């Protein structure tokens, strides 16, 4: 068995007990281990521990972890976005081969709100943050009229922020734009209205069970003719549950249960949204995220590219 590369897999953050935060696991793994961890991966958390920092005011806090959802639509939308970005980069490299940065990577936001928020940074046992390097999120460039070029960021969930035609888009939703081009499934063939009085229906089974056959045909004519999901909406896009999806949620209390451990889960693209709601706003919580060890620079992963 090949030896795993050494990697610090435990990420520690200090957060207020009442607030909303975003975490980019690849960003912090890169800063801590001093090598690039690509965002286009399925990362795996083995467990999450959180607890009130000692000497906090008596109170409680509710905590939730959210991700973009591990669906085939999320994977496909990311792949299409990645291929578009890669094509634009390759076109530029054809003209200037050495222009791309050595640590260039396709990086997006979970939703438009996370684009405007500050991401959490790893802290040590004394609460001191670690310095970070260049972690620039990817942009796309659109030239509609051959004259002016519009640029915009990319996010996974929700709707576009602004309009792509017209150059007012600040960030484009991959799921929303995937929804716009996703083929609507064809309906199942419908039986004719008079199928239940057909000679072949009435005479099946030698004329016996006629009433049963009629009931079955009536049932088949009306039920299960449509897919068990919306044919026009993509989950996670626009208004179809377009905010981050909750994967884990717990409550802690300073007196009865000041700390708690949460089971692990998969994190698409390593992007996490964390929300805390507290009865005492000035309380502080330590958040500890431990990743599963594996073969990608010491981390368990599944590549999306």
Protein Blocks (a to p, Z undefined) as FASTA:
>chain_A
ZZdddddfbdcddddfbdcddddfklmmmmmnopacdfkbcdddfbdcddddehiacddd
ddddddebjafklmmmmmmmmmmmmmmmmmmmmmmmmlpcfkbccdddfblmlmmpccdd
dddfkopacdddddddddddddfkopaccdddddfehcdedjfbholafbdcfklmmmmm
mccddddddddfklmmgfklmmgghhpaklmmmmmmmmmmmgokbccbdfkbcghiajlo
paccdfbdcdddfklmmcccddddddehhiacdddddfblkbccdddddddddfegoiac
ddfZZ
